[in-house]
Amino acid sequence: MKKIIQTAGRNVLGEFAPEFAHFNDDILFGENWNNQDIDVKTRSIITVVALMASGITDSSLRYHLQNAKNHGVTQKEIVAVITHAAFYAGWPKAWAVFNLAKEVWEIGEGDLPYEEEAMWAHAKKMVFPIGAPNDGFAQYFSGRSFLAPISTSQVGIFNVTFEPGCRNNWHIHHAKSGGGQILICVAGRGYYQEEGKEAVEMKPGDCINIPVGVKHWHGAAPNEWFSHLAIEVPGENSSNEWLEPVSDEEYGKLK
């Protein structure tokens, strides 16, 4: 069985409540969830029922429903589990859980399963999807990024999501005329930096205009998810020149 690794505690509460983050990531998930006395599918079902009985129907339950699906719980099985628990935990609670479960099990196979609670919480903050792993450009990113095309005709618009600490390499947009890029932050917190200048913090609603010929990078803050729309400004003979990664020393100056 693949070992379960959790980082949500440190991603969300690492600086504010480091001891709690340790208990969450290292003890609850690191040790308890990896215990082999009960298989992980059964643990997932037990956790869903326990949260349902407690009346917890927020992102925590949404995460554990997705976790149950990821570990083999079928739609037929989760329906039976929730129905059975409803007689003991309460009918209104079952309705609330069914509303979440319906969303989870109706996600198509090509959609990204939000396996991390912090990722799901970030996704809920914006109207655009996180999309699929950005595998085509992974070599130009430090950390995981995700890509969701919003418009691919007339003007290219893409929602790019960075996990905490992820950033792309230094790069330059080229064009014979026109060209460049516009960034609009839609969720989370991140940074944009031009060579020779201080990094600029980006929060929802912030807009950055990037001219051609300017060496720059952009990405997430060290402890927060970050999403921005990347808008391709039409130009003649447009291209991107990917350069070296942002050094840990340079990135480490940010908070």
C-alpha positions in Angstrom: 0.0 0.0 0.0 1.2 3.5 -0.9 2.2 5.4 2.2 -0.2 8.2 3.1 1.6 11.6 3.4 -0.2 14.7 4.7 1.1 18.3 4.6 -2.1 20.2 5.1 -1.4 21.0 8.7 2.0 22.6 8.0 0.6 24.3 4.8 -2.2 26.0 6.7 -1.1 26.2 10.3 2.6 25.6 10.2 3.6 29.0 11.5 0.4 29.7 13.6 0.1 26.4 15.3 3.2 24.2 14.6 2.5 21.6 17.3 -1.1 21.0 16.1 0.3 20.8 12.5 2.8 18.2 13.7 0.0 16.1 15.4 -2.2 16.4 12.3 0.5 15.5 9.6 2.8 13.2 11.5 0.6 11.4 14.1 -3.0 11.4 12.8 -2.1 10.8 9.1 1.6 9.8 9.3 1.1 7.0 11.9 -2.6 6.3 12.5 -3.7 6.3 8.8 -0.7 4.2 7.8 -1.4 1.5 10.5 -2.0 -1.8 8.7 -4.5 -3.3 11.3 -7.4 -1.8 9.3 -7.2 -1.3 5.5 -7.4 2.3 4.3 -10.7 1.9 2.5 -12.3 0.8 5.8 -10.7 3.7 7.6 -12.1 6.1 5.0 -15.6 4.8 5.6 -15.3 5.0 9.4 -14.0 8.6 9.2 -16.9 9.7 6.9 -19.4 8.1 9.4 -17.7 9.7 12.4 -17.8 13.2 10.8 -21.4 12.7 9.7 -22.4 11.7 13.3 -20.6 14.7 14.7 -22.5 17.0 12.3 -19.4 18.1 10.5 -20.3 18.8 6.9 -17.6 21.4 5.9 -14.5 21.0 3.7 -13.2 18.3 6.2 -16.0 15.9 5.2 -15.6 16.9 1.6 -12.0 15.9 1.7 -12.7 12.6 3.4 -15.4 11.7 1.0 -13.0 12.3 -1.9 -10.4 10.3 0.1 -12.9 7.4 0.4 -13.5 7.5 -3.4 -9.8 7.6 -4.1 -9.4 4.4 -2.0 -12.0 2.4 -3.8 -15.4 3.2 -2.2 -17.9 3.1 -5.0 -21.0 5.3 -5.4 -23.2 2.3 -4.5 -21.2 1.7 -1.3 -21.2 5.3 -0.1 -24.9 5.5 -0.7 -25.5 2.4 1.4 -23.1 3.7 4.2 -24.8 7.1 4.4 -28.3 5.6 4.4 -27.4 3.1 7.1 -25.8 5.8 9.3 -28.8 8.1 8.8 -30.9 5.9 11.1 -28.4 6.3 13.9 -26.9 9.7 13.3 -29.9 11.6 12.0 -31.8 12.1 8.7 -30.9 15.8 8.2 -27.2 14.9 8.5 -27.6 12.3 5.8 -29.1 14.9 3.5 -26.1 17.2 4.1 -23.7 14.4 3.5 -25.5 13.2 0.3 -25.2 16.7 -1.1 -21.4 16.6 -0.8 -21.1 12.9 -1.8 -23.1 13.6 -5.0 -20.6 16.3 -6.0 -17.6 14.0 -5.3 -18.9 10.9 -7.1 -20.2 12.9 -10.1 -16.6 14.2 -10.8 -15.5 12.7 -14.1 -12.4 10.5 -14.3 -10.5 13.3 -16.1 -11.1 15.8 -13.3 -8.6 16.4 -10.6 -9.4 14.8 -7.3 -8.6 17.3 -4.6 -6.8 14.9 -2.3 -5.6 17.6 0.1 -8.0 19.6 2.3 -5.9 22.8 1.7 -6.2 22.3 -2.1 -10.0 21.9 -1.9 -10.3 24.9 0.4 -8.4 26.9 -2.2 -10.5 25.7 -5.0 -13.7 26.8 -3.2 -12.4 30.4 -3.2 -12.6 30.9 -6.9 -15.0 30.4 -9.8 -12.4 28.9 -12.1 -11.3 25.2 -11.9 -7.9 24.2 -10.7 -7.6 22.0 -13.7 -5.1 19.1 -14.3 -1.5 18.7 -13.3 0.6 21.0 -15.5 2.8 18.1 -16.7 3.6 19.7 -20.1 5.5 22.6 -18.3 6.6 20.7 -15.2 10.3 21.0 -16.1 10.0 24.8 -15.8 8.4 24.8 -12.3 9.8 24.2 -8.8 6.9 22.3 -7.2 3.5 21.2 -8.4 1.4 23.4 -10.7 -2.0 22.9 -12.3 -3.5 24.3 -15.6 -7.1 25.0 -16.6 -7.7 26.5 -20.0 -10.4 29.2 -19.9 -10.1 30.5 -23.4 -8.1 29.0 -26.3 -9.4 31.1 -29.2 -9.0 34.8 -29.9 -7.0 35.4 -26.7 -5.5 32.6 -24.7 -6.6 32.7 -21.0 -5.4 30.0 -18.6 -6.0 29.6 -14.9 -2.6 28.5 -13.4 -2.5 27.2 -9.8 0.6 26.8 -7.7 0.9 24.7 -4.6 2.6 26.5 -1.6 6.3 27.2 -2.4 5.8 26.5 -6.2 7.1 29.0 -8.7 8.1 29.0 -12.3 11.6 29.6 -13.7 12.9 32.9 -14.8 11.6 33.5 -18.3 11.1 36.1 -21.0 8.2 36.7 -23.4 9.3 37.6 -26.9 7.5 39.0 -29.9 8.3 40.9 -33.1 5.4 43.2 -32.2 2.7 43.2 -29.5 2.9 40.2 -27.2 3.6 40.0 -23.5 1.3 38.7 -20.8 -1.2 39.9 -18.2 -1.6 38.1 -14.8 -4.7 38.5 -12.6 -4.7 36.9 -9.2 -8.0 35.1 -8.6 -7.3 33.2 -5.3 -4.6 32.8 -2.6 -1.4 34.8 -2.4 1.7 34.8 -4.6 4.5 36.9 -6.0 5.7 38.4 -9.2 9.3 39.6 -9.7 11.3 41.2 -12.5 15.0 40.9 -12.6 16.7 43.6 -10.6 13.6 44.6 -8.8 11.9 43.6 -5.5 9.2 40.9 -5.6 5.6 42.2 -5.8 3.0 40.5 -3.6 -0.2 39.4 -5.5 -3.6 39.0 -3.9 -7.0 38.4 -5.4 -7.8 41.2 -7.8 -4.2 42.3 -8.4 -3.1 42.7 -12.0 0.4 42.6 -13.4 1.2 43.7 -17.0 4.3 42.0 -18.3 5.9 43.6 -21.4 8.0 41.6 -23.9 11.7 41.3 -23.2 11.4 41.5 -19.4 13.0 38.7 -17.4 10.7 37.6 -14.6 9.1 34.8 -12.6 5.8 34.3 -10.6 4.5 31.8 -8.2 3.0 31.0 -4.8 3.9 32.3 -1.4 5.8 29.8 0.7 2.8 28.7 2.8 -0.2 29.5 0.6 -1.9 28.2 -2.5 -2.0 30.7 -5.4 -4.0 31.0 -8.6 -3.8 33.6 -11.4 -5.2 34.0 -14.8 -2.5 34.1 -17.4 -3.7 36.1 -20.4 -1.6 35.9 -23.6 -1.4 39.3 -25.3 -1.6 38.7 -29.1 1.6 39.4 -30.9 3.6 38.5 -34.0 6.0 35.6 -33.7 5.4 35.3 -30.0 7.5 32.8 -28.0 8.7 32.1 -24.4 12.3 31.7 -23.4 12.6 29.6 -20.3 15.7 30.2 -18.2 17.2 29.1 -14.8 15.1 28.3 -11.7 14.6 30.9 -9.0 17.2 30.1 -6.4 16.1 28.9 -3.0 18.2 31.8 -1.5 16.2 34.4 -3.6 12.9 32.8 -2.9 13.7 32.3 0.8 13.6 36.0 1.3 9.8 36.0 0.8 7.1 35.3 3.4 
